[in-house]
Amino acid sequence: MRSPGEFSPSHELISDKTKNPYDPQVGELPENNLSHQDVENMQESKTTIVGLTTDDGVIMASDQRASLGGRVVSNKDVQKVEQIQPNAALSISGSVGGAQSFIRSLKAETNLYEARRSEEMSIKALATMASNMLRGGPFFMVVPILGGVDDEGGHVYSLDPSGSALPDKYTAQGSGMPYALGTLENEFTEDLTMDEAETVAARAVKAASERDTASGNGVHITRITRENVEIVGHEDFDELV
């Protein structure tokens, strides 16, 4: 008679010592063989993205500009944030194609996890999964921020292609990061309400848009709670700051 553990979906991975049970499970990840010329001409969101935690949830903000090699504005209405699961979202900077592929793969992993376990992945586990996928290298030049809310509260993680996952109360990524961080350093406090954090996040992106030529054309504000992710685009900052 087979033991109960042998019916587990992960039994084959665990029993095969040549496989890592913590690797993604939806198949092989995409690969790239980009040349230097390909990199120069790829669609990029050299950008400004920020994330802040509050007692009631997480606020993320991202500008809406995409460029070719950082020289030409190729799109003025790019949504650089996507819901990953009902209580988490990912905001991206870097290669647009790499980011889109990464988001598709990460969503597939979270859907598979939920289907097998009948529960959502914790934000810490989601950050670990995302960092493991980034470290593999196929998602070229993707530098995201992960934000989410679970039973332990709100979380913001800075991720990078080396596979790091750094939690913080607030963070920024992208070409406008130095300008955004200055605003966050001055205005972030741990007792911010969601509405106050939204204003601080918008001010951070606005400050970056004033000085960073690769950031601009409005802002998307993302509000994340335990039950919901709400993403709203704004063409200008007047109603936010």
C-alpha positions in Angstrom: 0.0 0.0 0.0 1.3 3.5 -0.8 1.8 5.9 2.0 -0.3 9.2 1.9 2.8 11.2 1.1 3.2 9.4 -2.2 0.0 10.9 -3.5 1.4 14.5 -3.0 1.9 16.5 -6.2 5.5 17.2 -5.0 6.3 13.6 -4.2 8.1 13.0 -7.5 10.2 16.2 -7.1 11.1 15.3 -3.5 12.0 11.7 -4.2 14.2 12.6 -7.2 17.4 13.8 -5.6 18.5 15.5 -8.9 15.6 17.9 -8.8 15.0 21.0 -6.6 11.5 20.9 -5.2 11.5 24.7 -4.9 12.0 25.3 -8.6 9.1 26.6 -10.7 6.8 23.8 -11.8 5.1 25.0 -15.0 7.8 23.8 -17.4 11.0 25.2 -18.8 11.6 29.0 -18.5 12.2 31.0 -21.7 15.8 31.7 -22.7 17.3 34.6 -24.7 20.3 35.0 -26.9 20.2 38.8 -27.3 23.1 40.6 -28.9 24.4 44.0 -27.9 22.5 45.5 -30.8 19.3 43.9 -29.7 19.8 45.4 -26.2 20.3 48.8 -27.7 17.1 48.8 -29.6 14.8 47.0 -27.1 11.7 48.5 -25.6 12.6 49.7 -22.1 10.7 51.2 -19.2 13.6 53.1 -17.8 11.3 54.4 -15.2 10.3 55.3 -11.7 8.4 52.8 -9.5 7.9 53.1 -5.7 6.2 51.1 -3.0 5.2 52.0 0.6 3.8 50.0 3.5 1.1 51.3 5.9 -0.9 49.7 8.7 -3.8 49.2 6.3 -2.1 48.0 3.2 0.5 48.9 0.5 0.6 51.7 -2.0 2.6 51.5 -5.2 3.1 54.2 -7.9 4.7 54.0 -11.3 5.1 56.4 -14.2 3.7 55.7 -17.7 6.5 56.2 -20.1 8.4 53.6 -22.2 11.4 54.4 -24.4 13.7 52.9 -27.0 17.2 52.7 -25.5 16.3 55.5 -23.2 16.5 58.0 -26.2 13.0 58.1 -27.8 9.7 58.0 -26.0 7.9 55.0 -27.6 4.8 54.9 -25.5 3.1 57.4 -23.2 0.5 55.2 -21.6 2.3 52.1 -20.2 0.8 50.3 -17.2 3.9 49.1 -15.4 2.1 47.3 -12.6 0.1 44.1 -12.7 -1.9 42.1 -10.1 -0.2 38.8 -9.4 -2.8 37.4 -7.0 -5.8 39.0 -5.2 -3.5 40.5 -2.5 -0.3 41.2 -4.4 1.0 43.2 -7.4 4.3 43.6 -9.2 5.6 46.9 -10.6 8.4 46.7 -13.1 11.3 48.6 -14.6 13.7 47.5 -17.3 12.9 45.5 -20.4 9.3 45.6 -21.3 9.4 42.2 -23.1 11.3 40.6 -20.2 8.8 42.0 -17.7 5.8 40.8 -19.6 7.2 37.3 -19.8 8.2 37.4 -16.1 4.7 38.5 -15.0 3.0 35.7 -17.1 5.3 33.1 -15.6 4.9 34.3 -12.1 1.1 34.4 -12.4 1.1 30.8 -13.7 3.1 29.7 -10.7 0.8 31.4 -8.2 -2.3 29.9 -9.9 -0.7 26.5 -9.8 0.2 26.9 -6.1 -3.4 28.0 -5.3 -4.9 25.1 -7.3 -2.8 22.5 -5.5 -3.0 23.9 -2.0 -6.4 25.8 -2.0 -4.7 28.9 -0.5 -2.8 31.9 -1.7 1.0 32.1 -1.4 2.2 34.3 1.4 4.0 37.5 0.3 7.3 36.2 1.6 7.0 33.0 -0.3 5.9 34.9 -3.4 9.0 37.1 -3.1 11.2 34.0 -2.8 9.6 32.4 -5.8 10.0 35.6 -7.8 13.7 36.0 -6.8 14.4 32.4 -7.7 12.9 32.9 -11.2 14.9 36.1 -11.7 18.2 34.5 -10.7 17.8 32.0 -13.5 18.5 34.7 -16.0 15.8 34.4 -18.8 13.9 37.5 -17.8 16.4 39.9 -19.2 17.0 43.2 -17.4 13.9 43.1 -15.2 14.0 45.0 -11.9 10.7 44.8 -10.1 9.0 45.8 -6.8 6.7 43.3 -5.3 4.0 44.6 -2.9 1.4 42.6 -1.1 -0.7 42.2 2.1 -1.2 38.9 4.0 -2.0 37.8 7.6 1.3 39.3 8.7 0.5 42.8 7.3 1.8 44.8 4.4 5.1 44.0 2.6 7.3 45.6 -0.1 10.2 43.8 -1.7 12.9 45.1 -4.0 13.9 42.4 -6.5 16.7 42.3 -9.0 18.2 40.0 -11.7 20.8 38.6 -9.3 18.0 37.0 -7.3 17.9 39.3 -4.3 14.7 40.0 -2.4 15.0 42.8 0.0 12.1 43.8 2.3 11.6 47.4 3.4 9.0 49.8 4.6 9.4 51.8 1.4 11.5 51.5 -1.7 12.1 52.7 -5.3 13.5 51.3 -8.5 14.3 52.4 -12.0 16.3 55.3 -13.6 14.4 57.8 -11.4 15.1 56.0 -8.2 17.6 58.6 -6.7 15.0 61.4 -7.0 12.1 59.3 -5.8 14.1 58.1 -2.8 14.8 61.6 -1.7 11.1 62.3 -1.4 10.4 59.1 0.3 13.2 59.7 2.8 11.8 63.1 3.7 8.1 62.2 3.8 7.6 58.6 4.8 6.5 57.9 8.4 5.2 54.6 9.8 1.9 56.0 10.8 0.8 57.1 7.2 -2.8 56.3 6.2 -3.4 54.8 2.8 -4.5 58.2 1.4 -1.4 59.9 2.9 0.9 57.2 1.5 -0.8 57.6 -1.9 0.1 61.3 -1.9 3.7 60.6 -0.8 4.1 58.0 -3.6 2.7 60.3 -6.2 5.1 63.1 -5.1 8.0 60.7 -5.3 7.2 59.8 -8.9 6.5 63.4 -9.8 9.9 64.5 -8.4 11.6 61.8 -10.5 9.6 62.9 -13.6 10.9 66.4 -13.2 14.6 65.4 -13.5 14.7 61.9 -15.1 14.0 62.1 -18.9 13.0 58.4 -19.0 10.1 58.9 -16.5 6.9 60.8 -17.0 3.5 61.0 -18.8 1.4 60.5 -15.6 1.2 57.9 -12.9 -0.5 54.7 -12.0 -1.5 54.4 -8.3 -2.0 50.9 -6.9 -3.7 50.3 -3.6 -3.3 46.8 -2.2 -5.2 45.4 0.8 -5.7 41.8 2.1 -8.6 41.2 -0.2 -8.1 43.5 -3.2 -5.7 45.2 -5.7 -6.9 48.4 -7.3 -4.9 50.1 -10.1 -5.9 53.6 -11.3 -4.1 55.7 -13.9 -3.8 59.5 -13.8 -2.6 61.6 -16.7 -1.2 64.3 -14.4 -0.4 64.8 -10.7 -2.6 67.7 -9.8 -5.4 65.7 -8.1 -2.8 63.6 -6.2 -0.2 66.0 -4.8 
